[in-house]
Amino acid sequence: MAQLTQSQHLALKYLEGKCPVFVSPTEVGREVGNQLGKEGRHSSFGSPLCQKLVNLGFAVKNDAGHYAAVTK
């Protein structure tokens, strides 16, 4: 398994908890930011996390730009 940062791991766990629903990067950024004690985060924080998960094969992105965990 690829080594994930703490933020990426939290984003993946959040997406897995919402699976199979697609979630906006704003929602992911807000949730992960809150868990890290960094309130006020949004899509500019969530998008790179989710895109990295897509690149590693842990998540998928739909046409609306929302993300979901890959089902096992």
CNS distance restraints for C-alpha pairs under 8 A (distance, minus, plus):
assign (resid   2 and name CA) (resid  56 and name CA) 7.47 0.50 0.50
assign (resid   4 and name CA) (resid   8 and name CA) 5.66 0.50 0.50
assign (resid   4 and name CA) (resid   9 and name CA) 5.78 0.50 0.50
assign (resid   5 and name CA) (resid   9 and name CA) 6.10 0.50 0.50
assign (resid   6 and name CA) (resid  10 and name CA) 6.19 0.50 0.50
assign (resid   7 and name CA) (resid  11 and name CA) 6.16 0.50 0.50
assign (resid   7 and name CA) (resid  32 and name CA) 6.57 0.50 0.50
assign (resid   7 and name CA) (resid  36 and name CA) 7.89 0.50 0.50
assign (resid   7 and name CA) (resid  49 and name CA) 7.14 0.50 0.50
assign (resid   8 and name CA) (resid  12 and name CA) 6.12 0.50 0.50
assign (resid   8 and name CA) (resid  49 and name CA) 5.44 0.50 0.50
assign (resid   8 and name CA) (resid  50 and name CA) 7.48 0.50 0.50
assign (resid   8 and name CA) (resid  52 and name CA) 7.77 0.50 0.50
assign (resid   8 and name CA) (resid  53 and name CA) 7.21 0.50 0.50
assign (resid   9 and name CA) (resid  13 and name CA) 6.20 0.50 0.50
assign (resid  10 and name CA) (resid  14 and name CA) 6.11 0.50 0.50
assign (resid  10 and name CA) (resid  32 and name CA) 6.10 0.50 0.50
assign (resid  11 and name CA) (resid  15 and name CA) 6.20 0.50 0.50
assign (resid  11 and name CA) (resid  28 and name CA) 6.30 0.50 0.50
assign (resid  11 and name CA) (resid  29 and name CA) 7.95 0.50 0.50
assign (resid  11 and name CA) (resid  32 and name CA) 6.13 0.50 0.50
assign (resid  11 and name CA) (resid  46 and name CA) 7.89 0.50 0.50
assign (resid  11 and name CA) (resid  49 and name CA) 6.81 0.50 0.50
assign (resid  11 and name CA) (resid  50 and name CA) 7.02 0.50 0.50
assign (resid  12 and name CA) (resid  16 and name CA) 6.05 0.50 0.50
assign (resid  12 and name CA) (resid  50 and name CA) 7.87 0.50 0.50
assign (resid  12 and name CA) (resid  53 and name CA) 7.25 0.50 0.50
assign (resid  12 and name CA) (resid  58 and name CA) 7.49 0.50 0.50
assign (resid  12 and name CA) (resid  59 and name CA) 7.77 0.50 0.50
assign (resid  12 and name CA) (resid  69 and name CA) 6.84 0.50 0.50
assign (resid  13 and name CA) (resid  17 and name CA) 6.16 0.50 0.50
assign (resid  14 and name CA) (resid  18 and name CA) 6.47 0.50 0.50
assign (resid  14 and name CA) (resid  28 and name CA) 7.28 0.50 0.50
assign (resid  14 and name CA) (resid  31 and name CA) 7.90 0.50 0.50
assign (resid  15 and name CA) (resid  19 and name CA) 6.05 0.50 0.50
assign (resid  15 and name CA) (resid  22 and name CA) 7.98 0.50 0.50
assign (resid  15 and name CA) (resid  23 and name CA) 7.33 0.50 0.50
assign (resid  15 and name CA) (resid  28 and name CA) 7.85 0.50 0.50
assign (resid  15 and name CA) (resid  67 and name CA) 7.53 0.50 0.50
assign (resid  15 and name CA) (resid  68 and name CA) 5.60 0.50 0.50
assign (resid  15 and name CA) (resid  69 and name CA) 5.22 0.50 0.50
assign (resid  16 and name CA) (resid  20 and name CA) 7.84 0.50 0.50
assign (resid  16 and name CA) (resid  68 and name CA) 7.40 0.50 0.50
assign (resid  16 and name CA) (resid  69 and name CA) 5.29 0.50 0.50
assign (resid  18 and name CA) (resid  22 and name CA) 7.56 0.50 0.50
assign (resid  18 and name CA) (resid  23 and name CA) 7.68 0.50 0.50
assign (resid  18 and name CA) (resid  68 and name CA) 7.59 0.50 0.50
assign (resid  19 and name CA) (resid  68 and name CA) 6.19 0.50 0.50
assign (resid  19 and name CA) (resid  69 and name CA) 6.06 0.50 0.50
assign (resid  19 and name CA) (resid  71 and name CA) 7.63 0.50 0.50
assign (resid  20 and name CA) (resid  68 and name CA) 6.40 0.50 0.50
assign (resid  20 and name CA) (resid  69 and name CA) 7.14 0.50 0.50
assign (resid  20 and name CA) (resid  71 and name CA) 7.55 0.50 0.50
assign (resid  21 and name CA) (resid  68 and name CA) 6.24 0.50 0.50
assign (resid  22 and name CA) (resid  62 and name CA) 7.71 0.50 0.50
assign (resid  22 and name CA) (resid  66 and name CA) 5.49 0.50 0.50
assign (resid  22 and name CA) (resid  67 and name CA) 4.95 0.50 0.50
assign (resid  22 and name CA) (resid  68 and name CA) 4.62 0.50 0.50
assign (resid  23 and name CA) (resid  27 and name CA) 6.62 0.50 0.50
assign (resid  23 and name CA) (resid  28 and name CA) 7.06 0.50 0.50
assign (resid  23 and name CA) (resid  66 and name CA) 5.12 0.50 0.50
assign (resid  23 and name CA) (resid  67 and name CA) 5.19 0.50 0.50
assign (resid  23 and name CA) (resid  68 and name CA) 6.31 0.50 0.50
assign (resid  24 and name CA) (resid  28 and name CA) 6.50 0.50 0.50
assign (resid  24 and name CA) (resid  43 and name CA) 7.79 0.50 0.50
assign (resid  24 and name CA) (resid  65 and name CA) 7.02 0.50 0.50
assign (resid  24 and name CA) (resid  66 and name CA) 4.52 0.50 0.50
assign (resid  24 and name CA) (resid  67 and name CA) 6.35 0.50 0.50
assign (resid  25 and name CA) (resid  29 and name CA) 5.91 0.50 0.50
assign (resid  25 and name CA) (resid  42 and name CA) 7.12 0.50 0.50
assign (resid  25 and name CA) (resid  43 and name CA) 4.81 0.50 0.50
assign (resid  25 and name CA) (resid  44 and name CA) 7.96 0.50 0.50
assign (resid  25 and name CA) (resid  45 and name CA) 7.94 0.50 0.50
assign (resid  25 and name CA) (resid  46 and name CA) 4.75 0.50 0.50
assign (resid  25 and name CA) (resid  47 and name CA) 5.08 0.50 0.50
assign (resid  25 and name CA) (resid  50 and name CA) 7.08 0.50 0.50
assign (resid  25 and name CA) (resid  65 and name CA) 7.80 0.50 0.50
assign (resid  25 and name CA) (resid  66 and name CA) 6.33 0.50 0.50
assign (resid  25 and name CA) (resid  67 and name CA) 7.10 0.50 0.50
assign (resid  26 and name CA) (resid  30 and name CA) 6.04 0.50 0.50
assign (resid  26 and name CA) (resid  41 and name CA) 7.82 0.50 0.50
assign (resid  26 and name CA) (resid  42 and name CA) 4.40 0.50 0.50
assign (resid  26 and name CA) (resid  43 and name CA) 3.90 0.50 0.50
assign (resid  26 and name CA) (resid  44 and name CA) 7.61 0.50 0.50
assign (resid  26 and name CA) (resid  45 and name CA) 7.87 0.50 0.50
assign (resid  26 and name CA) (resid  46 and name CA) 6.02 0.50 0.50
assign (resid  26 and name CA) (resid  47 and name CA) 7.61 0.50 0.50
assign (resid  27 and name CA) (resid  31 and name CA) 6.12 0.50 0.50
assign (resid  27 and name CA) (resid  42 and name CA) 6.86 0.50 0.50
assign (resid  27 and name CA) (resid  43 and name CA) 7.42 0.50 0.50
assign (resid  27 and name CA) (resid  46 and name CA) 7.59 0.50 0.50
assign (resid  28 and name CA) (resid  32 and name CA) 6.02 0.50 0.50
assign (resid  28 and name CA) (resid  42 and name CA) 7.47 0.50 0.50
assign (resid  28 and name CA) (resid  43 and name CA) 7.52 0.50 0.50
assign (resid  28 and name CA) (resid  46 and name CA) 5.29 0.50 0.50
assign (resid  29 and name CA) (resid  33 and name CA) 5.76 0.50 0.50
assign (resid  29 and name CA) (resid  41 and name CA) 5.46 0.50 0.50
assign (resid  29 and name CA) (resid  42 and name CA) 4.53 0.50 0.50
assign (resid  29 and name CA) (resid  43 and name CA) 5.60 0.50 0.50
assign (resid  29 and name CA) (resid  44 and name CA) 7.46 0.50 0.50
assign (resid  29 and name CA) (resid  45 and name CA) 5.18 0.50 0.50
assign (resid  29 and name CA) (resid  46 and name CA) 3.72 0.50 0.50
assign (resid  29 and name CA) (resid  47 and name CA) 7.38 0.50 0.50
assign (resid  30 and name CA) (resid  34 and name CA) 6.09 0.50 0.50
assign (resid  30 and name CA) (resid  39 and name CA) 6.99 0.50 0.50
assign (resid  30 and name CA) (resid  40 and name CA) 6.56 0.50 0.50
assign (resid  30 and name CA) (resid  41 and name CA) 4.98 0.50 0.50
assign (resid  30 and name CA) (resid  42 and name CA) 5.09 0.50 0.50
assign (resid  30 and name CA) (resid  43 and name CA) 7.84 0.50 0.50
assign (resid  30 and name CA) (resid  46 and name CA) 7.47 0.50 0.50
assign (resid  31 and name CA) (resid  35 and name CA) 6.30 0.50 0.50
assign (resid  32 and name CA) (resid  36 and name CA) 6.25 0.50 0.50
assign (resid  32 and name CA) (resid  46 and name CA) 7.78 0.50 0.50
assign (resid  33 and name CA) (resid  37 and name CA) 6.15 0.50 0.50
assign (resid  33 and name CA) (resid  38 and name CA) 4.68 0.50 0.50
assign (resid  33 and name CA) (resid  39 and name CA) 5.48 0.50 0.50
assign (resid  33 and name CA) (resid  40 and name CA) 7.18 0.50 0.50
assign (resid  33 and name CA) (resid  41 and name CA) 5.46 0.50 0.50
assign (resid  33 and name CA) (resid  42 and name CA) 7.98 0.50 0.50
assign (resid  33 and name CA) (resid  45 and name CA) 7.99 0.50 0.50
assign (resid  34 and name CA) (resid  38 and name CA) 5.45 0.50 0.50
assign (resid  34 and name CA) (resid  39 and name CA) 4.98 0.50 0.50
assign (resid  34 and name CA) (resid  40 and name CA) 7.82 0.50 0.50
assign (resid  34 and name CA) (resid  41 and name CA) 7.80 0.50 0.50
assign (resid  41 and name CA) (resid  45 and name CA) 5.99 0.50 0.50
assign (resid  41 and name CA) (resid  46 and name CA) 7.78 0.50 0.50
assign (resid  42 and name CA) (resid  46 and name CA) 6.09 0.50 0.50
assign (resid  43 and name CA) (resid  47 and name CA) 5.39 0.50 0.50
assign (resid  44 and name CA) (resid  48 and name CA) 7.23 0.50 0.50
assign (resid  45 and name CA) (resid  49 and name CA) 7.03 0.50 0.50
assign (resid  46 and name CA) (resid  50 and name CA) 6.19 0.50 0.50
assign (resid  47 and name CA) (resid  51 and name CA) 5.97 0.50 0.50
assign (resid  48 and name CA) (resid  52 and name CA) 6.12 0.50 0.50
assign (resid  49 and name CA) (resid  53 and name CA) 6.51 0.50 0.50
assign (resid  50 and name CA) (resid  54 and name CA) 6.28 0.50 0.50
assign (resid  50 and name CA) (resid  59 and name CA) 7.24 0.50 0.50
assign (resid  50 and name CA) (resid  67 and name CA) 6.84 0.50 0.50
assign (resid  51 and name CA) (resid  55 and name CA) 6.19 0.50 0.50
assign (resid  52 and name CA) (resid  56 and name CA) 6.23 0.50 0.50
assign (resid  53 and name CA) (resid  57 and name CA) 6.18 0.50 0.50
assign (resid  53 and name CA) (resid  58 and name CA) 5.08 0.50 0.50
assign (resid  53 and name CA) (resid  59 and name CA) 5.35 0.50 0.50
assign (resid  54 and name CA) (resid  58 and name CA) 5.72 0.50 0.50
assign (resid  54 and name CA) (resid  59 and name CA) 4.54 0.50 0.50
assign (resid  54 and name CA) (resid  60 and name CA) 5.39 0.50 0.50
assign (resid  54 and name CA) (resid  61 and name CA) 7.11 0.50 0.50
assign (resid  57 and name CA) (resid  70 and name CA) 7.43 0.50 0.50
assign (resid  58 and name CA) (resid  69 and name CA) 5.98 0.50 0.50
assign (resid  58 and name CA) (resid  70 and name CA) 5.46 0.50 0.50
assign (resid  59 and name CA) (resid  67 and name CA) 6.59 0.50 0.50
assign (resid  59 and name CA) (resid  68 and name CA) 5.47 0.50 0.50
assign (resid  59 and name CA) (resid  69 and name CA) 4.21 0.50 0.50
assign (resid  59 and name CA) (resid  70 and name CA) 4.82 0.50 0.50
assign (resid  60 and name CA) (resid  67 and name CA) 5.62 0.50 0.50
assign (resid  60 and name CA) (resid  68 and name CA) 5.51 0.50 0.50
assign (resid  60 and name CA) (resid  69 and name CA) 6.36 0.50 0.50
assign (resid  60 and name CA) (resid  70 and name CA) 6.28 0.50 0.50
assign (resid  61 and name CA) (resid  65 and name CA) 5.90 0.50 0.50
assign (resid  61 and name CA) (resid  66 and name CA) 5.53 0.50 0.50
assign (resid  61 and name CA) (resid  67 and name CA) 4.54 0.50 0.50
assign (resid  61 and name CA) (resid  68 and name CA) 6.66 0.50 0.50
assign (resid  62 and name CA) (resid  66 and name CA) 5.59 0.50 0.50
assign (resid  62 and name CA) (resid  67 and name CA) 6.50 0.50 0.50
